[in-house]
């Protein structure tokens, strides 16, 4: 059962970084990804106490992820399409990103610690390097999000590249987390 923790991390990242819509329904909502991460954390907490630090932040992410249902609903969006609502949604998005960055930092620290204990330094270093890129692109996105309404369109093109880097590194971290199960024999079935 606990071996699924790393699988849950991977699938959680897929739900968080990919949004596919059928009409107005997001079939990969963020809050499901956060729930999968929470399940993984609950299974990993016995391995390292550091994972306890992200239980409450992940629960907060689940709640913040629920707003995705409403903010991305384009038919309902017309009812809420005011400057104040866009500003509030932008702030909530930034808050969600900040908390998610913290959760990812703790996940990476805990998993790197497990890998280093096992002597799996190559995967450990790969996670650390990928997280640095993820963190930089995330911080740029956090700063950009509330300001996006006021910046020139040319900056948006640059932000598309940074957003793509954010998604690619996030999904790649999920993949790296999934590969940890091959090295962590204490997880068991």
C-alpha positions as CSV (number, residue, x, y, z in Angstrom):
1,X,0.0,0.0,0.0
2,X,2.7,2.5,0.9
3,X,4.6,1.7,-2.3
4,X,1.8,3.6,-4.0
5,X,3.0,6.8,-2.3
6,X,5.4,7.5,-5.1
7,X,2.8,6.6,-7.7
8,X,0.3,9.0,-6.0
9,X,2.9,11.8,-6.1
10,X,3.3,11.2,-9.9
11,X,-0.4,11.1,-10.6
12,X,-1.0,14.1,-8.3
13,X,1.5,16.1,-10.4
14,X,-0.3,15.1,-13.6
15,X,-3.6,16.4,-12.2
16,X,-2.0,19.6,-11.0
17,X,0.0,20.4,-14.2
18,X,-2.5,19.4,-16.9
19,X,-5.9,20.9,-17.3
20,X,-8.2,19.3,-19.9
21,X,-11.7,20.5,-20.4
22,X,-14.7,18.8,-21.8
23,X,-17.0,21.8,-22.4
24,X,-16.9,23.5,-19.0
25,X,-15.8,20.5,-17.0
26,X,-12.1,20.2,-15.9
27,X,-11.5,16.4,-16.1
28,X,-8.1,16.8,-14.3
29,X,-8.9,19.2,-11.4
30,X,-6.0,20.5,-9.2
31,X,-7.7,19.6,-6.0
32,X,-7.7,15.9,-7.0
33,X,-3.9,16.2,-7.5
34,X,-3.5,17.8,-4.1
35,X,-5.6,14.9,-2.5
36,X,-3.2,12.4,-4.1
37,X,-0.2,14.3,-2.8
38,X,-1.9,14.3,0.7
39,X,-2.4,10.5,0.5
40,X,1.3,10.1,-0.5
41,X,2.4,12.3,2.4
42,X,0.3,10.3,4.8
43,X,2.1,7.2,3.6
44,X,5.6,8.7,3.7
45,X,5.4,10.4,7.0
46,X,6.6,7.3,8.8
47,X,9.8,7.4,6.7
48,X,10.7,11.0,7.6
49,X,9.2,13.4,10.1
50,X,9.8,16.3,7.7
51,X,6.7,15.1,5.7
52,X,4.5,16.1,8.7
53,X,5.3,19.8,7.9
54,X,3.2,19.6,4.7
55,X,0.0,17.9,5.9
56,X,-1.8,21.1,6.8
57,X,-0.5,23.1,3.8
58,X,-1.6,20.3,1.5
59,X,-5.1,20.4,3.0
60,X,-5.2,24.1,2.4
61,X,-4.2,23.4,-1.2
62,X,-7.1,21.0,-1.6
63,X,-9.4,23.8,-0.5
64,X,-7.8,26.4,-2.8
65,X,-7.9,23.9,-5.6
66,X,-11.6,23.8,-5.4
67,X,-11.8,27.4,-6.6
68,X,-10.5,26.0,-9.9
69,X,-14.0,24.6,-10.6
70,X,-15.4,28.1,-10.4
71,X,-12.6,30.3,-11.8
72,X,-12.2,28.2,-14.9
73,X,-15.9,27.7,-15.6
74,X,-16.2,30.1,-18.6
75,X,-20.0,30.1,-18.6
76,X,-20.1,31.1,-15.0
77,X,-17.1,33.4,-15.5
78,X,-19.4,36.1,-17.1
79,X,-21.3,36.4,-13.8
80,X,-18.0,36.9,-11.9
81,X,-16.1,38.9,-14.6
82,X,-15.3,42.0,-12.6
83,X,-11.9,43.6,-11.9
84,X,-12.2,42.9,-8.2
85,X,-13.0,39.2,-8.8
86,X,-10.1,38.8,-11.3
87,X,-7.8,40.4,-8.7
88,X,-9.0,38.1,-5.9
89,X,-8.6,35.0,-8.1
90,X,-5.1,36.2,-9.1
91,X,-4.2,36.6,-5.4
92,X,-5.6,33.1,-4.6
93,X,-3.6,31.7,-7.5
94,X,-0.4,33.3,-6.2
95,X,-1.2,32.0,-2.7
96,X,-1.8,28.5,-4.1
97,X,1.5,28.7,-5.9
98,X,3.4,29.8,-2.9
99,X,2.0,27.0,-0.7
100,X,2.6,24.5,-3.5
101,X,6.2,25.6,-3.8
102,X,6.7,25.0,-0.1
103,X,5.0,21.6,-0.3
104,X,7.3,20.7,-3.3
105,X,10.4,21.9,-1.4
106,X,9.6,19.7,1.6
107,X,8.7,16.7,-0.6
108,X,12.0,17.1,-2.4
109,X,14.0,17.5,0.8
110,X,12.4,14.4,2.3
111,X,12.8,12.3,-0.8
112,X,16.4,13.4,-1.3
113,X,17.2,12.5,2.3
114,X,15.7,9.0,1.7
115,X,17.7,8.6,-1.5
116,X,20.9,9.8,0.1
117,X,20.4,7.3,2.9
118,X,20.1,4.6,0.3
119,X,23.2,5.8,-1.6
120,X,21.2,6.7,-4.7
121,X,23.0,10.0,-5.3
122,X,22.4,10.4,-9.1
123,X,18.6,10.4,-8.7
124,X,19.0,12.6,-5.6
125,X,21.1,15.2,-7.5
126,X,18.6,15.1,-10.4
127,X,15.7,15.9,-8.1
128,X,17.7,18.8,-6.5
129,X,18.7,20.3,-9.9
130,X,15.2,19.9,-11.3
131,X,13.7,21.5,-8.2
132,X,15.9,24.5,-8.6
133,X,14.6,25.1,-12.1
134,X,11.1,24.5,-10.9
135,X,11.5,26.9,-8.0
136,X,12.9,29.7,-10.2
137,X,10.1,29.4,-12.8
138,X,7.5,29.2,-10.0
139,X,8.8,32.3,-8.3
140,X,8.7,34.2,-11.6
141,X,5.1,33.0,-12.1
142,X,4.1,34.0,-8.5
143,X,5.4,37.5,-9.1
144,X,3.9,37.8,-12.6
145,X,0.4,36.5,-11.8
146,X,-1.0,39.5,-9.9
147,X,0.8,41.9,-12.2
148,X,-0.3,40.3,-15.4
149,X,-3.2,42.6,-15.9
150,X,-0.9,45.6,-16.0
151,X,2.1,44.4,-18.0
152,X,2.6,44.7,-21.8
153,X,1.7,41.8,-24.0
154,X,5.4,41.2,-25.0
155,X,6.0,40.0,-21.4
156,X,3.2,37.5,-21.8
157,X,5.2,35.8,-24.6
158,X,8.2,35.4,-22.2
159,X,5.9,34.1,-19.5
160,X,4.6,31.4,-21.8
161,X,8.1,30.1,-22.1
162,X,8.5,30.2,-18.3
163,X,5.1,28.6,-17.8
164,X,6.1,25.8,-20.1
165,X,9.3,25.3,-18.2
166,X,7.3,25.2,-15.0
167,X,5.0,22.5,-16.3
168,X,7.8,20.4,-17.8
169,X,9.9,20.5,-14.6
170,X,6.8,19.9,-12.4
171,X,5.8,16.8,-14.4
172,X,9.5,15.7,-14.6
173,X,9.7,15.9,-10.8
174,X,6.6,13.8,-10.6
175,X,8.3,11.2,-12.8
176,X,11.4,11.3,-10.7
177,X,9.3,10.8,-7.5
178,X,7.7,7.8,-9.2
179,X,11.1,6.2,-9.9
180,X,12.0,6.5,-6.2
181,X,9.9,3.4,-5.5
182,X,12.5,1.3,-7.3
183,X,15.1,2.3,-4.7
184,X,13.0,2.6,-1.5
185,X,12.6,-1.0,-0.4
186,X,11.2,0.0,3.0
187,X,8.0,1.1,1.5
188,X,6.9,-2.5,0.8
189,X,3.6,-3.6,-0.8
